[in-house]
Amino acid sequence: MNNILDVAGITKTYNAGKPNAVTVLQGASLSVQPGEVVALVAPSGAGKSTLLHIAGLLDSPDEGTVTINGTDMTNLSDRKRTAVRRSEVGFIYQFHHLLPEFTALENIVLPQLANGIDEAAATDHAKNLLARVGVETRAEHRPAALSGGEQQRVAFCRALANNPSLLLADEPTGNLDPDTSDRVFDALMELVRGTGLSAVIATHNLDLAARMDRTVRMDAGTLTQI
């Protein structure tokens, strides 16, 4: 069985060839098995966001390869990379980035419509996701009317709207107070485990990291198993 994700020998330098060049990744490699949840622990500025962006095809490495579901994605066209991101990869960030003019429900329906899903089916799926994270009663509220924890739960649902096989999360509870963070993380893990997703979740919180299947640490642009 193929790994869901393989990143191999990834290097990335910003402003290469200039005096202010910064190398953030130096041969970083990581594999994620089907259904596995991996914690990515790193200090700020260590390159974890860059690694997640490259793994999710939002950025390209200077060297190395990215393989998702057994297919090498490294040299795909922009159009094909966009199609893969839309169908295979879900993203969650520290800030929810919900569209403010749309309701919670609409924020989850829209990505499905962009992926060619029928509106009725998309709406049913969105309602089911909201119910799974306990915010179904907030479906018709816009983001500004939701608490921080509710906003992030909706963002989780949006990331899973198109049934991706891989979830990439960059400090998904980092903007929340400790109590809310724990509850929201519980909701995320229930979603991930309930759908059989593979996930890489970046966090500073070692207690949260310990609840995942394994932990890797990023330091000096490389990854090591803890």
N, C-alpha and C positions, 0 to 999 in steps of 0.2 A: 504493500500500500504506500502511495506517495505521501510525503509530508505535505501539509497544507502550505507551509512557507519554508523556503530556504533562501537565506541571504548569505553569500559566500564572498569573502575577501573584499568587503566594501571599503573603499577609500573615498574621502570627500574633502576637498580644500576649497574654501571660498577666497575669491580675489587671487587666484593662483598666478604666480609670476610677478606679483606686486609686493611692495614693502610691507603692506598690511595683511598679507596672506595669512589665513588661519586654517590649519588642518584639524578637522573635528572627528574624522573617522580614519582609522589606520588598520585596514584589514579585518574589519568586524565581520563575524560570521554567527549565524543563528539559525537553527532549524526548529520548527514547531510541528508536532504531530497532530493528527486529527483528534479533536476534542480536548486538546491540551491547553491549559491556561498558564502562561508564563509571566512572571513578574519581572519587570525591567527596572532595576534600581540604579540611580546615578545622581550625582550632585548636579546642581544647576550649571548649565553651560558645558556639560560633558559630551553632548551630542546625541542625547536620546531622541529629541524631537526630529533631528535630521535623519536618524536611523529609521524612525517610524514613517517619516515622509517618503524615504526611499523605498522602504518595504511596501508601502501603500501606493507606489507609483505616482506620487505627487512631486517627486524630485528624482533626478538621475544621479547615479554614482559616477565618479571619475574612473574608477576601476571596480571590478567585481560583477556579480550576477544576482538577479532577483528571480526566483522561481516560485510561482503560485500554482498549487494543484498540479504539479509536475510539468508545467509549461514555463519556459524561459521567457520572462517579460522584459528583459533588459533592453532590447533593441526594437521594441514594438513602436509603431507610429503613435502619434499623440491621440488620434482617433481611437485606435484599438486600446490604448492605455485607459482612456476615458471610459470605454465600454466595460473593461475589466473592473475598474474602480466602482462603477455603478452597480455591477451585478455580484462581484465576488468579495468586495472589501467594505467594511463598515468603519467609520471613524468617530471617535469621541474625543473632545478636547476639554481642557480645564474650564473654559467658558462655553456656555451652551450653544451660542451662535444660532439660536432659533430665529426664524423670520418674524419680526415683531408685528407685522400687519396681518398675520394669519393665526388662527386658533391652534391649540395644541394638536387637535385632530388633523387639521389641514397640513401642519408641518410634517406629519407622518405620511399623509396621503400623497403629497406632491412628489416626493422622490419615486414613489411607485408609478404615478402617472407618467413621469419622465422615462420610466423603464418599460412603458407599454402595457401596464396593468389596467384592467377595467376599473372604472371608478367605484362601482359597487363593491367589488372584491377588495379593492384597496382600502375602502372605508371600513369594511368588516375586519380586515387584518389589523388596521390601525387601532380600532376599538379593542381588539383582543390583546394587543401589545400593551396598551394603556392599562387594561385591567390587570395584566400580569405584574405590573409595577405599582399597582394600587392608586392610580390617579385617573381612573376612568370617569370620576365625577367632575373632573376639571377639563374634559375634552373640548368644551366650547369656549374656554377662556384663552385669551391671548397671553403671550409670555409675561408681559408686564404685570398681569394679575396673579401670577404664580409665585410661590416661594422659590428660593434658590434650589432647594432640594427637588421640588416639583419640576422646575425648569430642566434640571439635569436628568431626571427620569424620562422626561419627554425626549430629550436629546438621545438617550439610550435607545428609545423606541424608534426614533428616526434612523439611527445608525443600523438598526436591524430590519428596517422596513422592507428591503429587497432580499431578505434571507441570504445574507452573505455567508461565506464559509470561513472568513477571517475577520476578526475584530481587532482594531488597533486603537488603543486608548492612551492618551497623553495626560497624566495626572487628572483623571476624570472626577475625583472628589477633592482636588487640591484647593478649590475656591470655597469650600464649605466648612462650617465649624465642626469640631470633632464628633459630636453626637449625631448631627445630620449626616456627616461623612460616613459613619458606620452604617446607618440605616440605608443610605443611598447605595453604598457598596454592596450591602446584602441584596438589594434589588437587582443590581447589575449581575452579581454572581448567579442569582436565581435565573435570570434571563439567559445568561451564557450556558449554564449547566442544562437548563431546560430545552435549549435549542441545539445542543451538541456542538456549539461553536468552538473553534480554536481562537485563542486570543493572546495578544501581547499587551500587557497593561503596565505602563510606566507609573511609578509611585515613589514618593519619598518615605512613605509610611511602612516600616518594616513589619508591623503587626498585620497590615493588609497583605503585604507580600507573602507572609507566612501562610495565608489562607489559600494561596494558589498552588499549582502543582509543583512548580520549581521556580527558583529565582536566579537570574543572571545579573551580574553587575557590570556596568560600563565604567571604564577608567582608562584615561589616556587614549581614547579612540578605539579600544578593543573591548571584547566581552569575555567575562570569565564566569564559570558556574560557581554558585555559592553552595 
